[in-house]
Amino acid sequence: MTTASAPSPASAPSPASAPSPGSAAAPPPALTRRPGLARLRAAAGRSPVHLGCLAFVALVVLAALLAPWLAPHDPNSVDLGAALAGPSAGHPLGMDAAGRDTLSRLLLGARTSLLGPLGVVVFSTVAGVAVGTAAAWRGGWLDSALSRSAELVFAFPGMLLAILVISVYGEGLLAPVVALGLAYLPYVSRLTRSLVLAERARPYVSAYQVQGHSALQICLRHVLPNIAPVVLAQSTINFGYALMDLAGLSFLGLGVPPLTPDWGRMVFDGQTAIQYGYPLSAVLPCVLVVLTVVAFNVVGEAWADRVARRDR
């Protein structure tokens, strides 16, 4: 622990500069509050790129939450007479090949496009943390069995596993979410295992064990809160990859049902419109998928770098 050195005579404040007893002393810098924008910039990693990606993620999430109120038309309302109509005052982004409003389908599609990856991340994170913690804490045959099981899952690509599950259980959002959750589980479990092994070697764990605390109490109250920032940063990155995988499945016609608004499904439905020179209904959801995946990856990487700098 470093000791503070005494201030030199040259740096000491002069009597003339000292505040008088009747005047209010200026608050120390540590007590001043940061402006809201400065705090947001610090949370984003002090980079305009990180700040912009964080704002874009917040905008997409807000649009998904408020989609029923923001959508100007029914996303499934068909008007074949207005098929492939260009942008207008009533339809700012035009119509798709079935005469449905593109803007309304983009807004409602944000819900499905974000809900699926959220389910994948929640399932893989909860199960992966439980598996990784058990493997690191118990060790022995349990660690070997769980590690071999993770390697077995690694042998199957996530998309291939999702296609296999969908072929058995049919279309819908549940089957690909569960399949991709199983595919992402080994990544989280291996990360958790390495983090728990490092935490278990720290002196505070031995101190709690001597005091009679159970392994479950130590893990839930102390070990898991310490590794949570790193795991959440990895889960944020996994969210972007899961969004891309689910959009790919919907593009192949293996995801959500045809009438459900979804960005990947919109790209699939808009292929015909591109051939007739009306690319908006297919290009816009594709751009949103790319930007959202990049934004989540940048935010996750910034969070991971921030945690790494803090632990140094």
C-alpha positions as CSV (number, residue, x, y, z in Angstrom):
1,M,0.0,0.0,0.0
2,T,1.5,3.4,-1.0
3,T,1.8,6.2,1.5
4,A,0.9,9.7,0.7
5,S,3.9,12.0,0.7
6,A,3.8,15.4,2.5
7,P,3.2,18.4,0.2
8,S,6.2,20.5,-0.6
9,P,6.3,24.1,0.6
10,A,5.9,25.3,-3.0
11,S,2.7,23.4,-3.5
12,A,1.1,24.3,-0.2
13,P,-1.6,26.9,-0.4
14,S,-0.7,30.4,0.6
15,P,-2.7,32.2,3.4
16,A,-4.0,34.6,0.9
17,S,-5.5,31.9,-1.2
18,A,-7.1,30.0,1.8
19,P,-10.8,30.6,2.2
20,S,-11.9,33.0,4.9
21,P,-14.0,31.6,7.8
22,G,-17.1,33.4,6.5
23,S,-16.9,32.3,2.9
24,A,-18.1,28.9,1.7
25,A,-15.3,26.6,0.7
26,A,-15.5,25.1,-2.8
27,P,-16.4,21.4,-2.8
28,P,-13.6,19.0,-3.5
29,P,-13.4,17.6,-7.0
30,A,-14.3,14.1,-5.8
31,L,-17.7,15.4,-4.6
32,T,-18.8,17.1,-7.8
33,R,-21.3,15.2,-9.9
34,R,-20.6,14.3,-13.5
35,P,-23.0,15.4,-16.1
36,G,-25.3,12.7,-17.5
37,L,-23.5,12.7,-20.9
38,A,-20.1,12.3,-19.2
39,R,-21.3,9.4,-17.2
40,L,-22.8,7.8,-20.3
41,R,-19.6,8.3,-22.2
42,A,-17.6,6.7,-19.3
43,A,-20.0,3.7,-19.4
44,A,-19.5,3.3,-23.1
45,G,-15.7,3.2,-22.8
46,R,-15.0,6.9,-23.5
47,S,-15.2,6.4,-27.2
48,P,-17.6,8.0,-29.7
49,V,-18.0,4.7,-31.5
50,H,-19.0,2.9,-28.3
51,L,-21.3,5.7,-27.3
52,G,-23.0,5.6,-30.8
53,C,-23.4,1.8,-30.6
54,L,-24.9,2.0,-27.1
55,A,-27.3,4.7,-28.3
56,F,-28.3,2.6,-31.3
57,V,-28.9,-0.5,-29.1
58,A,-31.1,1.6,-26.8
59,L,-33.0,3.0,-29.9
60,V,-33.7,-0.5,-31.3
61,V,-34.8,-1.8,-27.9
62,L,-37.1,1.2,-27.4
63,A,-38.6,0.7,-30.9
64,A,-39.2,-2.9,-30.1
65,L,-41.0,-2.1,-26.9
66,L,-43.1,0.6,-28.4
67,A,-43.7,-1.0,-31.7
68,P,-47.5,-1.5,-31.4
69,W,-47.9,2.2,-30.7
70,L,-45.3,3.4,-33.3
71,A,-46.4,1.2,-36.2
72,P,-48.6,3.4,-38.5
73,H,-50.5,0.3,-40.0
74,D,-51.3,-3.3,-39.3
75,P,-48.1,-5.2,-40.4
76,N,-50.2,-8.1,-41.8
77,S,-52.7,-6.0,-43.7
78,V,-52.5,-7.0,-47.3
79,D,-53.3,-4.6,-50.2
80,L,-52.4,-6.3,-53.5
81,G,-53.3,-3.2,-55.4
82,A,-50.5,-1.3,-53.6
83,A,-47.9,-4.1,-53.9
84,L,-44.3,-2.8,-54.4
85,A,-45.5,0.8,-54.1
86,G,-42.7,3.3,-53.4
87,P,-42.4,5.6,-50.4
88,S,-45.3,8.0,-49.8
89,A,-46.7,10.2,-47.1
90,G,-48.9,7.3,-45.7
91,H,-46.1,4.7,-46.2
92,P,-42.7,6.3,-45.7
93,L,-40.8,3.1,-46.6
94,G,-43.1,1.8,-49.2
95,M,-44.9,-1.5,-49.5
96,D,-43.6,-5.1,-49.9
97,A,-44.6,-7.6,-52.6
98,A,-47.7,-8.5,-50.7
99,G,-48.8,-4.9,-50.2
100,R,-47.9,-4.7,-46.5
101,D,-46.4,-1.6,-45.0
102,T,-42.6,-1.9,-44.7
103,L,-42.2,0.4,-41.8
104,S,-44.8,-1.3,-39.7
105,R,-43.2,-4.7,-40.3
106,L,-39.8,-3.4,-39.4
107,L,-41.0,-2.1,-36.1
108,L,-43.0,-5.2,-35.2
109,G,-40.2,-7.4,-36.6
110,A,-37.8,-5.8,-34.1
111,R,-39.7,-7.5,-31.3
112,T,-39.3,-11.0,-32.8
113,S,-35.8,-10.4,-33.9
114,L,-34.7,-9.3,-30.4
115,L,-36.9,-11.7,-28.4
116,G,-35.3,-14.8,-29.9
117,P,-31.7,-13.9,-29.2
118,L,-32.8,-12.8,-25.7
119,G,-34.1,-16.3,-25.1
120,V,-30.9,-17.9,-26.4
121,V,-28.7,-15.7,-24.2
122,V,-30.8,-16.2,-21.1
123,F,-30.9,-20.0,-21.5
124,S,-27.2,-20.4,-22.4
125,T,-26.0,-18.0,-19.7
126,V,-28.1,-19.5,-16.8
127,A,-27.3,-23.1,-17.8
128,G,-23.7,-22.3,-18.7
129,V,-23.0,-20.6,-15.5
130,A,-24.5,-23.5,-13.5
131,V,-22.5,-26.1,-15.4
132,G,-19.2,-24.2,-15.4
133,T,-19.5,-23.4,-11.6
134,A,-20.3,-27.0,-10.8
135,A,-17.4,-28.3,-12.9
136,A,-14.9,-25.9,-11.4
137,W,-16.0,-26.3,-7.8
138,R,-16.4,-30.1,-7.7
139,G,-13.7,-31.1,-10.1
140,G,-12.8,-34.7,-10.6
141,W,-15.1,-37.0,-12.6
142,L,-17.8,-34.3,-12.8
143,D,-15.5,-31.8,-14.3
144,S,-14.3,-34.4,-16.8
145,A,-17.8,-35.5,-17.8
146,L,-19.0,-31.9,-18.3
147,S,-15.9,-31.0,-20.3
148,R,-16.3,-34.0,-22.6
149,S,-20.0,-33.1,-23.0
150,A,-19.1,-29.5,-24.0
151,E,-16.6,-30.9,-26.6
152,L,-19.3,-33.1,-28.0
153,V,-21.6,-30.1,-28.5
154,F,-18.7,-28.2,-30.1
155,A,-18.6,-30.9,-32.8
156,F,-22.0,-29.7,-34.1
157,P,-22.3,-26.2,-35.6
158,G,-25.1,-24.2,-34.0
159,M,-27.0,-23.7,-37.3
160,L,-26.8,-27.4,-38.1
161,L,-28.2,-28.3,-34.6
162,A,-31.0,-25.8,-35.0
163,I,-32.0,-27.1,-38.4
164,L,-32.0,-30.6,-37.0
165,V,-34.3,-29.6,-34.1
166,I,-36.6,-27.6,-36.4
167,S,-36.9,-30.6,-38.8
168,V,-38.1,-32.7,-35.8
169,Y,-40.4,-30.2,-34.0
170,G,-41.4,-27.9,-36.9
171,E,-41.4,-24.2,-37.4
172,G,-41.6,-21.7,-34.6
173,L,-39.4,-19.6,-32.3
174,L,-39.1,-22.1,-29.5
175,A,-37.2,-24.9,-31.3
176,P,-34.4,-22.7,-32.7
177,V,-34.0,-20.8,-29.5
178,V,-33.5,-24.0,-27.5
179,A,-31.2,-25.5,-30.1
180,L,-29.0,-22.3,-30.3
181,G,-29.1,-22.1,-26.5
182,L,-27.6,-25.6,-26.3
183,A,-25.0,-24.6,-29.0
184,Y,-24.0,-21.5,-27.1
185,L,-24.0,-23.1,-23.6
186,P,-20.4,-24.6,-23.9
187,Y,-18.9,-21.2,-24.6
188,V,-20.4,-19.7,-21.4
189,S,-19.7,-22.8,-19.3
190,R,-16.0,-22.9,-20.3
191,L,-15.6,-19.2,-19.5
192,T,-17.4,-19.6,-16.2
193,R,-15.2,-22.6,-15.3
194,S,-12.0,-20.7,-15.8
195,L,-13.3,-17.7,-13.9
196,V,-14.5,-19.8,-10.9
197,L,-11.2,-21.7,-10.8
198,A,-9.4,-18.4,-10.5
199,E,-11.8,-17.1,-7.8
200,R,-11.6,-20.3,-5.8
201,A,-7.8,-19.9,-5.4
202,R,-8.3,-16.5,-3.7
203,P,-7.9,-16.3,0.1
204,Y,-11.4,-15.1,0.8
205,V,-12.9,-18.4,-0.4
206,S,-10.7,-20.3,2.2
207,A,-11.7,-17.8,4.8
208,Y,-15.4,-18.4,4.3
209,Q,-14.9,-22.1,4.2
210,V,-13.1,-22.0,7.6
211,Q,-16.0,-20.0,9.0
212,G,-18.4,-22.8,8.1
213,H,-20.1,-21.3,5.0
214,S,-21.4,-23.9,2.5
215,A,-20.2,-24.1,-1.1
216,L,-23.6,-22.9,-2.3
217,Q,-23.5,-19.8,-0.1
218,I,-20.0,-18.9,-1.2
219,C,-20.8,-19.3,-4.8
220,L,-24.1,-17.4,-4.8
221,R,-23.0,-14.6,-2.5
222,H,-19.4,-14.0,-3.4
223,V,-18.0,-16.0,-6.4
224,L,-20.8,-15.4,-8.9
225,P,-21.1,-11.6,-8.2
226,N,-17.4,-11.3,-8.8
227,I,-17.5,-13.0,-12.2
228,A,-20.8,-11.6,-13.3
229,P,-19.4,-8.6,-15.2
230,V,-17.2,-10.8,-17.4
231,V,-20.0,-13.3,-18.1
232,L,-22.5,-10.5,-18.9
233,A,-20.0,-9.0,-21.3
234,Q,-19.6,-12.3,-23.1
235,S,-23.4,-12.7,-23.1
236,T,-23.8,-9.3,-24.8
237,I,-21.5,-10.5,-27.6
238,N,-23.4,-13.8,-27.8
239,F,-26.6,-11.8,-28.3
240,G,-25.4,-10.3,-31.6
241,Y,-24.3,-13.7,-32.9
242,A,-27.6,-15.3,-31.8
243,L,-29.5,-12.5,-33.6
244,M,-27.5,-13.3,-36.8
245,D,-28.1,-17.0,-36.5
246,L,-31.9,-16.6,-36.0
247,A,-32.2,-14.2,-38.8
248,G,-30.4,-16.7,-41.1
249,L,-32.8,-19.4,-40.1
250,S,-35.8,-17.1,-40.8
251,F,-34.2,-16.3,-44.2
252,L,-34.1,-20.0,-45.0
253,G,-37.7,-20.3,-44.1
254,L,-37.0,-22.4,-40.9
255,G,-37.6,-19.8,-38.3
256,V,-40.8,-17.9,-37.5
257,P,-44.1,-18.6,-39.4
258,P,-44.5,-16.7,-42.7
259,L,-47.0,-14.1,-41.4
260,T,-44.9,-13.2,-38.3
261,P,-43.0,-9.9,-38.8
262,D,-39.3,-10.7,-38.5
263,W,-36.2,-9.1,-40.1
264,G,-34.8,-12.3,-41.5
265,R,-38.2,-13.3,-42.9
266,M,-38.5,-9.9,-44.5
267,V,-35.3,-10.4,-46.3
268,F,-36.6,-13.7,-47.6
269,D,-39.9,-12.3,-48.7
270,G,-38.2,-9.3,-50.4
271,Q,-36.1,-11.3,-52.8
272,T,-38.8,-11.0,-55.5
273,A,-39.1,-7.2,-54.9
274,I,-35.4,-6.8,-55.6
275,Q,-35.8,-8.5,-59.1
276,Y,-38.4,-5.8,-60.0
277,G,-36.3,-2.9,-58.8
278,Y,-37.9,-2.3,-55.3
279,P,-35.2,-3.3,-52.9
280,L,-36.3,-1.4,-49.8
281,S,-38.4,-4.2,-48.3
282,A,-35.4,-6.5,-48.3
283,V,-32.4,-4.2,-47.9
284,L,-33.7,-2.3,-44.9
285,P,-34.1,-5.3,-42.6
286,C,-30.8,-6.7,-43.8
287,V,-29.1,-3.4,-42.9
288,L,-30.9,-3.4,-39.5
289,V,-29.6,-6.9,-38.8
290,V,-26.0,-6.0,-39.6
291,L,-26.1,-2.7,-37.6
292,T,-27.6,-4.4,-34.6
293,V,-25.2,-7.2,-34.6
294,V,-22.2,-4.8,-34.9
295,A,-23.6,-2.6,-32.2
296,F,-24.1,-5.4,-29.7
297,N,-20.6,-6.7,-30.4
298,V,-19.0,-3.3,-29.9
299,V,-20.9,-2.7,-26.7
300,G,-19.9,-6.2,-25.4
301,E,-16.2,-5.7,-26.4
302,A,-16.2,-2.3,-24.7
303,W,-17.7,-3.8,-21.5
304,A,-15.1,-6.6,-21.6
305,D,-12.2,-4.2,-22.0
306,R,-13.5,-2.0,-19.2
307,V,-13.7,-5.1,-16.9
308,A,-10.2,-6.1,-17.9
309,R,-8.8,-2.7,-17.2
310,R,-10.5,-2.7,-13.8
311,D,-9.0,-6.1,-12.8
312,R,-5.4,-5.1,-13.7
